[in-house]
């Protein structure tokens, strides 16, 4: 046996050591307002600055595969975490954020891209706007799980971020399809293909999600399964939905999201404190860290060489006006005070979904100046979000919580269920 060590094995060992180190110091890092994405992005940045950029051979395909699996698990997990019976009283407000706020965010982002980047193709601007529209529940955990913030506000932020990545996915993939069409297929054919892919994904998602939930209910009532085996079965559902849709030429990401939503509606079998999503969350967590690490490695040369004032201006707009104005419009006459609207509008961090959308676009489209500009803008927006939202979560939540205690606003203090999001266990401090 020769002494040669493969780069893949070395990378795996380094990654395992990084997760081990972070796990040992997570509570101390939290007290310093340092989040997991910030840790892995900074380490990746250091590695990316010291080494040559990643090659375009098998490594790029492996990174895309890692990112796609991560997105599939996240789409399913976040959608499945939204139980219909738990958000009954907030359906109207949630609908406002998703059906008014989200489309307005994409529309304003598209218009802003046309202004900030003159000459950027219309569909490329749509890709940029849609990729940066969804928020990240995991990255927002320090706010969503902070008990000083009213439960209803935290629940709204959690549900919104859990569902808007699923809404953004077909828009992003539609934009990618049309751009690819401009490179060789007619736009009409691309549009038809996108609609067919969406329909197949919806069907696969409903069948797998609802069918899996009903089968698990039967198994539970018949005493044919255990809590651990059910958690393992649930882990297979997003992979089955994605794979089934892909086998029939459908949209696997939409299938995973719809499967999560359908599963949430069919999961009445959950017993006591049983958490059927535990394994899904636990697997998504290290995969997400891997995406953050690779993002940091890739972002170092991109930010150094391709980010200019236009990219920075758009990133700042995306994190402020393009998020906060749609939220304000969607919450008009909802009963929420201005302070709450501003708080909800600010805490819309951009994270894993945006990164994965960028990787999908990079893999699916031919590289040119327009695509490089879009990818660079997505990268710098996510970087700024990690820093700005990570360090502002705790102090702004305390300030907002103190205001709520003082003013006792009735809409904000309406009863609601405790939210649950990815990375919840990481933010639970030992007694």
The 8 nearest C-alpha neighbors of each residue, nearest first, counted from 0:
[[1, 2, 3, 4, 5, 8, 6, 9],
 [2, 0, 3, 4, 5, 8, 6, 9],
 [1, 3, 4, 0, 5, 8, 6, 9],
 [2, 4, 1, 5, 0, 6, 8, 9],
 [5, 3, 2, 6, 8, 9, 7, 1],
 [4, 6, 8, 7, 9, 3, 10, 2],
 [7, 5, 9, 8, 10, 4, 11, 3],
 [6, 8, 10, 5, 9, 11, 4, 12],
 [9, 7, 11, 5, 10, 6, 12, 4],
 [10, 8, 6, 12, 11, 7, 13, 5],
 [9, 11, 7, 13, 8, 12, 6, 14],
 [12, 10, 8, 14, 9, 13, 15, 7],
 [11, 13, 15, 9, 14, 10, 16, 8],
 [14, 12, 16, 10, 15, 11, 17, 9],
 [13, 15, 17, 11, 16, 12, 10, 18],
 [16, 14, 12, 18, 17, 13, 11, 19],
 [17, 15, 19, 13, 14, 18, 20, 12],
 [16, 18, 14, 20, 19, 15, 21, 13],
 [19, 17, 21, 15, 20, 16, 22, 14],
 [20, 18, 16, 22, 17, 21, 15, 23],
 [21, 19, 17, 23, 18, 22, 16, 24],
 [20, 22, 18, 24, 23, 19, 25, 17],
 [23, 21, 19, 25, 20, 24, 18, 17],
 [24, 22, 20, 21, 25, 19, 26, 18],
 [23, 25, 21, 27, 22, 26, 28, 20],
 [26, 24, 28, 22, 27, 21, 23, 29],
 [27, 25, 29, 28, 24, 30, 428, 426],
 [28, 26, 30, 29, 24, 25, 31, 33],
 [27, 29, 31, 25, 33, 30, 26, 24],
 [30, 28, 32, 26, 31, 33, 27, 25],
 [29, 31, 27, 28, 32, 26, 33, 25],
 [30, 32, 28, 29, 33, 27, 390, 34],
 [33, 31, 29, 30, 390, 34, 28, 389],
 [34, 32, 28, 29, 31, 37, 389, 35],
 [35, 33, 37, 36, 32, 389, 38, 29],
 [34, 36, 38, 37, 39, 33, 288, 21],
 [37, 35, 39, 38, 34, 40, 291, 385],
 [36, 38, 40, 34, 35, 39, 41, 385],
 [39, 37, 35, 41, 36, 40, 42, 34],
 [40, 38, 292, 42, 36, 41, 37, 291],
 [39, 41, 295, 43, 292, 37, 42, 291],
 [42, 40, 44, 43, 38, 39, 37, 45],
 [43, 41, 39, 45, 44, 40, 38, 46],
 [42, 44, 295, 296, 292, 40, 46, 41],
 [43, 45, 295, 296, 41, 47, 299, 42],
 [46, 44, 42, 48, 43, 47, 41, 49],
 [45, 47, 43, 49, 44, 48, 296, 50],
 [48, 46, 296, 44, 50, 45, 49, 299],
 [47, 49, 45, 46, 50, 299, 44, 300],
 [48, 50, 46, 47, 45, 51, 44, 52],
 [51, 49, 47, 48, 46, 52, 53, 45],
 [50, 52, 53, 47, 49, 48, 54, 46],
 [53, 51, 54, 47, 50, 297, 300, 296],
 [54, 52, 51, 55, 58, 297, 59, 296],
 [53, 55, 56, 52, 58, 59, 57, 51],
 [54, 56, 59, 58, 53, 57, 60, 52],
 [57, 55, 58, 54, 59, 60, 53, 61],
 [56, 58, 60, 59, 61, 55, 54, 62],
 [59, 57, 61, 56, 60, 62, 55, 54],
 [58, 60, 62, 55, 61, 57, 56, 63],
 [59, 61, 63, 57, 62, 58, 64, 56],
 [60, 62, 64, 58, 59, 63, 65, 57],
 [61, 63, 65, 59, 64, 60, 66, 58],
 [62, 64, 66, 60, 65, 61, 67, 59],
 [65, 63, 61, 67, 66, 62, 60, 68],
 [66, 64, 62, 68, 63, 67, 69, 61],
 [65, 67, 63, 69, 64, 68, 355, 290],
 [66, 68, 70, 64, 69, 65, 63, 71],
 [69, 67, 71, 65, 70, 66, 64, 72],
 [68, 70, 66, 72, 67, 71, 283, 286],
 [69, 71, 73, 67, 68, 72, 74, 66],
 [72, 70, 68, 74, 69, 73, 255, 252],
 [73, 71, 75, 69, 70, 74, 76, 283],
 [72, 74, 70, 76, 75, 71, 77, 69],
 [73, 75, 256, 71, 77, 72, 76, 70],
 [76, 74, 259, 256, 255, 72, 78, 73],
 [77, 75, 73, 79, 78, 74, 72, 80],
 [76, 78, 161, 80, 79, 74, 75, 73],
 [77, 79, 259, 260, 75, 80, 76, 81],
 [80, 78, 259, 263, 76, 260, 81, 77],
 [81, 79, 77, 78, 82, 76, 263, 419],
 [82, 80, 79, 78, 83, 158, 263, 77],
 [81, 83, 263, 85, 84, 80, 264, 86],
 [84, 82, 85, 86, 87, 81, 264, 263],
 [83, 85, 87, 82, 86, 264, 81, 88],
 [86, 84, 82, 83, 87, 416, 81, 415],
 [87, 85, 89, 83, 88, 84, 90, 82],
 [86, 88, 84, 89, 90, 85, 83, 91],
 [87, 89, 86, 90, 415, 91, 85, 414],
 [90, 88, 86, 92, 91, 87, 93, 155],
 [91, 89, 93, 92, 87, 88, 94, 86],
 [90, 92, 94, 93, 89, 95, 88, 87],
 [91, 93, 95, 94, 89, 90, 96, 333],
 [92, 94, 90, 96, 95, 91, 89, 97],
 [95, 93, 91, 97, 92, 98, 96, 90],
 [94, 96, 92, 329, 99, 93, 98, 97],
 [97, 95, 100, 93, 94, 99, 329, 98],
 [96, 98, 101, 94, 95, 100, 99, 93],
 [97, 99, 95, 94, 96, 101, 100, 102],
 [100, 98, 95, 329, 101, 96, 102, 97],
 [99, 101, 96, 325, 329, 326, 103, 97],
 [100, 102, 104, 97, 103, 99, 98, 96],
 [103, 101, 105, 104, 99, 100, 106, 98],
 [104, 102, 106, 100, 105, 101, 325, 107],
 [105, 103, 101, 107, 102, 106, 325, 321],
 [104, 106, 108, 102, 128, 103, 129, 107],
 [107, 105, 103, 109, 108, 104, 102, 110],
 [106, 108, 110, 104, 109, 105, 103, 111],
 [109, 107, 128, 105, 111, 106, 110, 104],
 [108, 110, 106, 112, 128, 125, 124, 107],
 [111, 109, 107, 113, 112, 108, 106, 114],
 [110, 112, 108, 114, 113, 109, 107, 115],
 [113, 111, 109, 115, 114, 110, 124, 116],
 [112, 114, 110, 111, 116, 117, 115, 119],
 [113, 115, 111, 112, 116, 117, 110, 118],
 [114, 116, 112, 113, 111, 309, 117, 313],
 [117, 115, 113, 112, 114, 119, 118, 309],
 [118, 116, 119, 113, 114, 115, 112, 120],
 [117, 119, 120, 116, 113, 121, 114, 369],
 [118, 120, 117, 116, 121, 369, 113, 124],
 [121, 119, 123, 122, 118, 124, 369, 113],
 [122, 120, 124, 123, 119, 125, 113, 109],
 [121, 123, 125, 124, 120, 174, 126, 178],
 [122, 124, 126, 120, 125, 121, 127, 119],
 [123, 125, 127, 121, 122, 109, 126, 112],
 [126, 124, 122, 128, 109, 123, 127, 129],
 [125, 127, 123, 129, 124, 174, 171, 128],
 [126, 128, 124, 130, 125, 129, 373, 131],
 [127, 129, 108, 125, 109, 105, 131, 126],
 [130, 128, 132, 126, 131, 105, 127, 171],
 [129, 131, 353, 127, 128, 132, 356, 126],
 [130, 132, 129, 128, 353, 133, 127, 349],
 [131, 133, 129, 130, 105, 128, 104, 134],
 [134, 132, 164, 163, 131, 167, 160, 349],
 [133, 135, 160, 349, 347, 348, 136, 132],
 [134, 136, 350, 138, 137, 160, 349, 348],
 [137, 135, 139, 160, 138, 157, 161, 420],
 [138, 136, 421, 140, 139, 135, 422, 420],
 [137, 139, 135, 136, 140, 348, 350, 36],
 [138, 140, 136, 137, 142, 141, 143, 135],
 [139, 141, 143, 137, 142, 138, 144, 136],
 [142, 140, 139, 144, 143, 145, 392, 393],
 [143, 141, 145, 140, 144, 392, 139, 396],
 [142, 144, 153, 140, 145, 141, 139, 157],
 [145, 143, 142, 140, 141, 146, 153, 418],
 [144, 146, 142, 147, 143, 148, 141, 396],
 [147, 145, 148, 144, 149, 150, 143, 400],
 [146, 148, 400, 145, 149, 397, 396, 401],
 [147, 149, 400, 146, 145, 396, 150, 153],
 [150, 148, 151, 152, 412, 153, 147, 411],
 [151, 149, 153, 152, 415, 154, 417, 148],
 [150, 152, 154, 415, 153, 149, 411, 155],
 [153, 151, 155, 154, 149, 150, 156, 411],
 [152, 154, 143, 150, 156, 155, 151, 157],
 [153, 155, 418, 157, 151, 152, 156, 150],
 [156, 154, 152, 158, 157, 153, 159, 151],
 [157, 155, 153, 159, 154, 158, 160, 152],
 [156, 158, 154, 160, 155, 159, 136, 161],
 [157, 159, 161, 155, 160, 156, 154, 162],
 [160, 158, 156, 161, 162, 157, 163, 155],
 [161, 159, 134, 136, 157, 158, 162, 163],
 [160, 162, 77, 158, 159, 78, 157, 136],
 [163, 161, 159, 165, 160, 164, 78, 158],
 [164, 162, 166, 133, 165, 160, 159, 167],
 [165, 163, 133, 167, 166, 162, 168, 352],
 [164, 166, 163, 168, 167, 162, 256, 74],
 [167, 165, 163, 164, 168, 169, 162, 170],
 [166, 168, 164, 170, 165, 129, 169, 163],
 [167, 169, 171, 165, 170, 166, 172, 164],
 [170, 168, 172, 171, 167, 173, 166, 253],
 [171, 169, 173, 167, 168, 172, 174, 129],
 [172, 170, 174, 168, 173, 169, 126, 129],
 [171, 173, 175, 169, 174, 170, 176, 168],
 [172, 174, 176, 170, 171, 175, 169, 193],
 [175, 173, 171, 177, 172, 176, 126, 122],
 [174, 176, 172, 178, 173, 177, 179, 171],
 [177, 175, 173, 179, 174, 178, 189, 180],
 [176, 178, 180, 174, 179, 189, 186, 175],
 [179, 177, 181, 175, 180, 176, 174, 182],
 [178, 180, 182, 176, 177, 181, 175, 364],
 [181, 179, 184, 177, 182, 178, 185, 186],
 [180, 182, 178, 179, 183, 184, 177, 185],
 [181, 183, 179, 180, 184, 178, 365, 185],
 [182, 184, 180, 181, 179, 185, 178, 186],
 [185, 183, 180, 181, 182, 186, 188, 189],
 [184, 186, 180, 188, 187, 189, 181, 183],
 [185, 187, 189, 180, 188, 177, 190, 184],
 [188, 186, 190, 189, 185, 191, 184, 177],
 [187, 189, 191, 185, 190, 186, 192, 184],
 [188, 190, 186, 192, 187, 177, 191, 176],
 [189, 191, 193, 187, 188, 192, 186, 194],
 [192, 190, 188, 194, 193, 189, 195, 187],
 [191, 193, 189, 195, 190, 194, 196, 188],
 [192, 194, 196, 190, 191, 195, 173, 189],
 [195, 193, 197, 191, 196, 192, 198, 190],
 [196, 194, 198, 192, 197, 193, 191, 199],
 [197, 195, 249, 250, 193, 199, 194, 198],
 [196, 198, 194, 200, 195, 199, 250, 193],
 [199, 197, 195, 201, 200, 196, 194, 202],
 [200, 198, 249, 202, 196, 201, 197, 203],
 [201, 199, 254, 250, 197, 249, 203, 244],
 [200, 202, 198, 204, 199, 254, 203, 197],
 [203, 201, 199, 205, 204, 200, 206, 198],
 [202, 204, 200, 206, 201, 205, 244, 254],
 [205, 203, 258, 254, 257, 201, 207, 202],
 [204, 206, 208, 202, 258, 203, 209, 207],
 [205, 207, 203, 210, 204, 209, 208, 202],
 [206, 208, 210, 204, 211, 205, 240, 209],
 [209, 207, 258, 262, 261, 211, 205, 210],
 [208, 210, 261, 262, 212, 211, 205, 265],
 [211, 209, 207, 213, 206, 212, 208, 214],
 [210, 212, 214, 208, 209, 213, 207, 215],
 [211, 213, 265, 209, 215, 262, 266, 210],
 [214, 212, 216, 210, 215, 211, 265, 209],
 [215, 213, 217, 211, 216, 212, 210, 218],
 [214, 216, 218, 212, 217, 213, 219, 211],
 [217, 215, 268, 213, 219, 214, 218, 212],
 [216, 218, 214, 220, 215, 219, 221, 213],
 [217, 219, 215, 223, 221, 216, 220, 224],
 [220, 218, 216, 222, 221, 217, 224, 215],
 [219, 221, 217, 222, 218, 216, 268, 223],
 [222, 220, 218, 223, 219, 217, 224, 216],
 [223, 221, 219, 220, 224, 218, 225, 217],
 [222, 224, 218, 221, 219, 225, 220, 217],
 [225, 223, 222, 218, 219, 228, 229, 226],
 [224, 226, 228, 227, 229, 223, 222, 219],
 [225, 227, 229, 228, 230, 224, 273, 275],
 [228, 226, 230, 225, 229, 231, 224, 275],
 [227, 229, 231, 225, 230, 226, 232, 224],
 [230, 228, 232, 226, 231, 227, 233, 225],
 [229, 231, 275, 233, 227, 232, 228, 278],
 [232, 230, 228, 234, 229, 233, 227, 278],
 [233, 231, 229, 235, 234, 230, 228, 236],
 [232, 234, 230, 236, 235, 231, 229, 275],
 [235, 233, 279, 231, 232, 236, 278, 230],
 [234, 236, 232, 233, 238, 237, 239, 231],
 [235, 237, 239, 233, 238, 234, 240, 207],
 [238, 236, 255, 240, 239, 235, 75, 241],
 [239, 237, 241, 235, 236, 240, 242, 71],
 [238, 240, 236, 242, 237, 241, 243, 235],
 [241, 239, 237, 243, 255, 254, 238, 242],
 [240, 242, 251, 238, 244, 239, 255, 243],
 [241, 243, 245, 239, 244, 240, 238, 246],
 [244, 242, 246, 240, 245, 241, 239, 203],
 [243, 245, 249, 251, 200, 247, 241, 246],
 [244, 246, 248, 249, 242, 247, 243, 251],
 [247, 245, 243, 244, 248, 242, 249, 241],
 [248, 246, 245, 244, 249, 243, 199, 196],
 [247, 249, 245, 246, 244, 196, 250, 199],
 [250, 248, 196, 244, 199, 200, 245, 247],
 [249, 251, 200, 196, 197, 253, 252, 244],
 [250, 252, 241, 254, 244, 245, 253, 200],
 [253, 251, 255, 254, 250, 71, 241, 256],
 [252, 254, 256, 200, 255, 251, 250, 257],
 [253, 255, 204, 200, 251, 257, 252, 201],
 [256, 254, 237, 258, 252, 75, 240, 253],
 [255, 257, 74, 75, 253, 259, 258, 254],
 [258, 256, 204, 260, 254, 259, 255, 261],
 [259, 257, 208, 204, 255, 261, 256, 260],
 [258, 260, 79, 75, 78, 262, 256, 257],
 [259, 261, 78, 257, 263, 79, 262, 258],
 [262, 260, 208, 209, 258, 264, 263, 259],
 [261, 263, 208, 265, 259, 209, 212, 264],
 [264, 262, 79, 260, 82, 266, 261, 265],
 [263, 265, 261, 262, 266, 83, 82, 260],
 [266, 264, 212, 262, 263, 209, 267, 213],
 [265, 267, 268, 212, 263, 264, 262, 269],
 [268, 266, 269, 265, 216, 264, 212, 263],
 [267, 269, 216, 266, 270, 219, 215, 220],
 [270, 268, 267, 266, 273, 271, 275, 274],
 [271, 269, 273, 268, 272, 267, 274, 219],
 [272, 270, 273, 269, 274, 268, 226, 267],
 [271, 273, 270, 274, 269, 275, 226, 277],
 [272, 274, 270, 271, 269, 275, 226, 277],
 [273, 275, 276, 277, 272, 230, 269, 226],
 [274, 276, 230, 277, 273, 233, 229, 269],
 [277, 275, 279, 274, 278, 280, 230, 233],
 [276, 278, 280, 279, 274, 275, 281, 230],
 [277, 279, 281, 280, 276, 230, 282, 234],
 [280, 278, 234, 276, 282, 277, 281, 283],
 [279, 281, 283, 277, 278, 282, 284, 276],
 [280, 282, 278, 284, 279, 283, 277, 285],
 [283, 281, 279, 284, 280, 278, 285, 286],
 [284, 282, 280, 286, 281, 69, 287, 285],
 [283, 285, 287, 281, 282, 286, 280, 288],
 [286, 284, 288, 287, 283, 282, 289, 281],
 [287, 285, 289, 283, 288, 284, 69, 290],
 [288, 286, 290, 284, 285, 289, 283, 69],
 [287, 289, 285, 291, 286, 290, 292, 284],
 [288, 290, 286, 292, 287, 291, 293, 285],
 [291, 289, 287, 293, 292, 288, 294, 66],
 [292, 290, 294, 288, 289, 40, 293, 39],
 [291, 293, 43, 39, 289, 295, 40, 294],
 [294, 292, 296, 290, 295, 291, 297, 289],
 [295, 293, 291, 297, 292, 296, 298, 290],
 [294, 296, 43, 40, 44, 298, 292, 293],
 [297, 295, 47, 43, 44, 293, 294, 298],
 [296, 298, 294, 295, 299, 293, 47, 300],
 [297, 299, 301, 295, 296, 300, 294, 302],
 [298, 300, 44, 301, 302, 297, 47, 296],
 [301, 299, 303, 302, 298, 304, 297, 48],
 [302, 300, 298, 304, 305, 303, 299, 375],
 [301, 303, 306, 299, 305, 304, 300, 298],
 [302, 304, 300, 301, 299, 305, 306, 298],
 [303, 305, 301, 302, 300, 306, 307, 299],
 [306, 304, 301, 302, 303, 307, 375, 372],
 [307, 305, 302, 310, 375, 304, 303, 301],
 [306, 308, 310, 309, 305, 311, 302, 304],
 [307, 309, 311, 310, 312, 306, 313, 115],
 [310, 308, 312, 311, 307, 115, 313, 116],
 [309, 311, 376, 313, 312, 308, 307, 306],
 [312, 310, 314, 308, 309, 313, 315, 307],
 [313, 311, 309, 315, 314, 310, 308, 316],
 [312, 314, 316, 310, 315, 311, 317, 309],
 [315, 313, 380, 311, 317, 316, 312, 310],
 [316, 314, 312, 318, 317, 313, 311, 319],
 [315, 317, 313, 319, 320, 314, 318, 321],
 [318, 316, 321, 314, 315, 319, 313, 322],
 [317, 319, 315, 316, 322, 314, 321, 320],
 [318, 320, 316, 322, 317, 323, 321, 315],
 [321, 319, 323, 316, 322, 324, 317, 318],
 [320, 322, 317, 319, 316, 104, 323, 324],
 [323, 321, 320, 319, 324, 325, 318, 344],
 [322, 324, 344, 326, 320, 325, 319, 321],
 [323, 325, 327, 326, 320, 322, 321, 328],
 [326, 324, 100, 328, 327, 103, 323, 104],
 [325, 327, 329, 323, 100, 324, 328, 344],
 [328, 326, 324, 330, 325, 329, 340, 323],
 [329, 327, 325, 326, 331, 330, 324, 100],
 [328, 330, 326, 100, 95, 327, 99, 331],
 [331, 329, 333, 327, 328, 326, 332, 95],
 [330, 332, 333, 328, 329, 327, 334, 335],
 [333, 331, 334, 330, 335, 329, 328, 336],
 [332, 334, 330, 331, 335, 92, 410, 329],
 [333, 335, 332, 410, 336, 331, 330, 409],
 [336, 334, 333, 410, 339, 411, 340, 337],
 [335, 337, 339, 338, 340, 334, 408, 411],
 [338, 336, 340, 339, 341, 335, 342, 327],
 [339, 337, 341, 336, 340, 342, 399, 335],
 [338, 340, 342, 336, 341, 337, 343, 335],
 [339, 341, 337, 343, 342, 338, 344, 327],
 [342, 340, 344, 338, 339, 343, 345, 337],
 [341, 343, 339, 345, 344, 340, 338, 346],
 [344, 342, 340, 346, 341, 345, 339, 156],
 [345, 343, 323, 341, 342, 326, 346, 340],
 [344, 346, 342, 343, 347, 341, 323, 319],
 [347, 345, 343, 344, 348, 342, 388, 139],
 [346, 348, 134, 345, 344, 349, 322, 135],
 [349, 347, 134, 384, 135, 346, 388, 139],
 [350, 348, 134, 381, 135, 384, 353, 347],
 [349, 351, 135, 353, 352, 381, 348, 354],
 [350, 352, 354, 353, 355, 135, 349, 287],
 [351, 353, 355, 354, 350, 356, 164, 70],
 [354, 352, 356, 130, 351, 355, 131, 350],
 [355, 353, 351, 357, 356, 352, 358, 350],
 [354, 356, 358, 352, 357, 353, 66, 359],
 [357, 355, 359, 353, 354, 358, 130, 352],
 [356, 358, 354, 360, 355, 359, 374, 361],
 [357, 359, 355, 361, 360, 356, 362, 63],
 [360, 358, 356, 362, 361, 357, 363, 355],
 [359, 361, 363, 357, 358, 362, 364, 356],
 [362, 360, 358, 359, 363, 364, 357, 366],
 [361, 363, 359, 360, 364, 358, 63, 365],
 [364, 362, 360, 361, 359, 365, 175, 179],
 [365, 363, 361, 360, 362, 179, 366, 175],
 [364, 366, 367, 363, 361, 362, 370, 179],
 [365, 367, 370, 364, 371, 368, 361, 369],
 [366, 368, 370, 369, 371, 365, 372, 364],
 [367, 369, 371, 370, 372, 366, 373, 119],
 [370, 368, 372, 371, 367, 373, 119, 123],
 [369, 371, 373, 372, 367, 368, 366, 374],
 [370, 372, 368, 374, 369, 373, 375, 367],
 [373, 371, 369, 375, 370, 374, 376, 368],
 [372, 374, 370, 376, 371, 375, 127, 377],
 [375, 373, 377, 371, 376, 372, 357, 370],
 [374, 376, 378, 372, 377, 373, 371, 306],
 [377, 375, 310, 373, 379, 374, 378, 380],
 [378, 376, 374, 380, 375, 379, 381, 373],
 [379, 377, 375, 381, 376, 380, 374, 382],
 [378, 380, 382, 376, 381, 377, 383, 375],
 [381, 379, 314, 377, 383, 382, 378, 376],
 [380, 382, 384, 378, 349, 383, 379, 350],
 [383, 381, 379, 385, 384, 380, 378, 386],
 [382, 384, 380, 386, 381, 385, 387, 379],
 [385, 383, 381, 387, 386, 382, 388, 348],
 [386, 384, 382, 389, 383, 388, 387, 37],
 [385, 387, 389, 383, 384, 388, 390, 382],
 [388, 386, 384, 389, 390, 385, 383, 391],
 [389, 387, 391, 384, 390, 392, 385, 386],
 [388, 390, 386, 385, 387, 391, 392, 34],
 [389, 391, 32, 388, 387, 392, 386, 393],
 [392, 390, 388, 389, 394, 393, 395, 387],
 [393, 391, 142, 395, 388, 389, 390, 394],
 [392, 394, 396, 395, 391, 397, 141, 142],
 [395, 393, 397, 396, 391, 392, 398, 390],
 [396, 394, 398, 397, 392, 393, 391, 399],
 [395, 397, 399, 393, 394, 398, 400, 392],
 [398, 396, 400, 394, 395, 399, 401, 393],
 [399, 397, 395, 401, 400, 396, 394, 402],
 [398, 400, 402, 396, 401, 397, 395, 403],
 [399, 401, 147, 397, 403, 148, 402, 398],
 [400, 402, 404, 398, 399, 403, 397, 405],
 [401, 403, 399, 405, 400, 404, 406, 398],
 [404, 402, 400, 407, 406, 405, 401, 399],
 [405, 403, 401, 402, 407, 406, 400, 408],
 [404, 406, 402, 403, 407, 401, 400, 408],
 [405, 407, 403, 408, 404, 402, 401, 409],
 [406, 408, 403, 404, 405, 409, 412, 402],
 [409, 407, 406, 411, 410, 412, 403, 336],
 [410, 408, 412, 411, 407, 413, 334, 335],
 [411, 409, 412, 413, 334, 335, 408, 333],
 [410, 412, 409, 413, 408, 151, 335, 152],
 [413, 411, 409, 410, 149, 414, 408, 151],
 [414, 412, 410, 411, 409, 415, 151, 150],
 [413, 415, 412, 151, 416, 150, 88, 411],
 [416, 414, 151, 150, 413, 417, 154, 86],
 [417, 415, 418, 85, 150, 414, 154, 151],
 [416, 418, 150, 415, 419, 154, 153, 151],
 [419, 417, 154, 416, 157, 153, 420, 143],
 [418, 420, 417, 423, 421, 80, 157, 144],
 [421, 419, 423, 136, 137, 422, 418, 140],
 [420, 422, 137, 423, 280, 136, 419, 140],
 [423, 421, 425, 424, 137, 420, 426, 140],
 [424, 422, 426, 421, 425, 420, 427, 140],
 [425, 423, 427, 426, 422, 421, 428, 420],
 [424, 426, 422, 423, 427, 25, 428, 26],
 [427, 425, 424, 423, 428, 422, 141, 140],
 [428, 426, 424, 425, 429, 423, 144, 26],
 [427, 429, 426, 430, 26, 425, 424, 29],
 [430, 428, 427, 26, 426, 425, 424, 25],
 [429, 428, 427, 26, 426, 424, 425, 27]]
